[in-house]
Amino acid sequence: MNAITQTELHTLSNSHLDALEEETIFILREVAAAFERPTLLFSGGKDSLVMLRCAEKAFGAGRIPYPLLMIDTGHNFKEVTDFRDSRAKELGAELIVRNVEDSMKRGTVRLAHPGESRNVHQSVTLLEAIEEFRFDALIGGARRDEEKARAKERIFSHRDSFGQWQPKAQRPELWTLFNHKLQPGEHFRVFPISNWTELDVWQYIAREKIALPSIYYTHKREVVDRRGLLVPVTDLTPPKDGEKVEVRDVRFRTVGDITCTCPVESDAATPEQIVIETLAADVSERGATRMDDKTSEASMEKRKKDGYF
């Protein structure tokens, strides 16, 4: 089986990446031309790093014409936030960080209990940042293959004056002609890599030799098996009574708030090895790793209607 997959990797074409990259660069330039105050949402994760590489190619290193924006829950993996800071500094890009904890201090975010995940509350902090900086376009790294609600998104996704998404009132996008018209207080969420898949992302990372936070690759971590998910053992996510703590070789397919992001078992240490694993995967990265998407079939769509990324 291993020999077969290695052969598949050597014969796997990546020529389509040129078309995907070209489309992404076109969209990034379109945003710069059409909007007055755009920003690129940058978490330090693999999708935002792919977008950042395309932005470098679109505008040149050190010349990205919009700031990077990160909404920090305060519960992010340190490996990722450290990488975020170093990558922004390396590019000479402006990095704006706004914290959910500050929204909690202002009273605009109130947790039901101290242990509640802050992930969903990022929407409030994001909308506050949009109002503070008067952003009219936010470039995000969501892809249609990740989740059902994200598959409904247009590339230029309109948000009303309350920051809400109306899935039944989206604007047509024929022949890559995007509608940029806004009323006062409205904005767009723009998704340049909508048409990419997880496999495309990893092939592009391998081809471009894009550096990533270390937790995307295999490492040993204490986890507990909880309803089919490998929950990392941390101060924020301690084991429950009766749960067995195990040390396993794992990696993260997607990275978010510690309280809702789980790794998968893996010994893949390079992008090429992850490409092989992704070829065999039959569950999307969010479906395999995100606790917040397990609450209901419509959990992501509800959050997006409320202003989520």
CORPE-V206242 format. One record per helix or strand of 2 or more residues. SS is the DSSP state (H for helix, E for strand). FROM is the first residue (numbers start at 1). TO is the last residue. Records with the same first field share a line. If there is no record, write none. Layout:
SS->FROM-TO ; FROM-TO
This chain:
H->2-11 ; 16-34 ; 46-59 ; 78-91 ; 100-106 ; 122-133 ; 148-151 ; 167-169 ; 198-208 ; 214-216 ; 258-260 ; 271-280 ; 285-289 ; 291-293 ; 299-305
E->38-41 ; 67-72 ; 95-99 ; 137-139 ; 156-159 ; 187-190 ; 219-226 ; 229-232 ; 246-251 ; 263-265
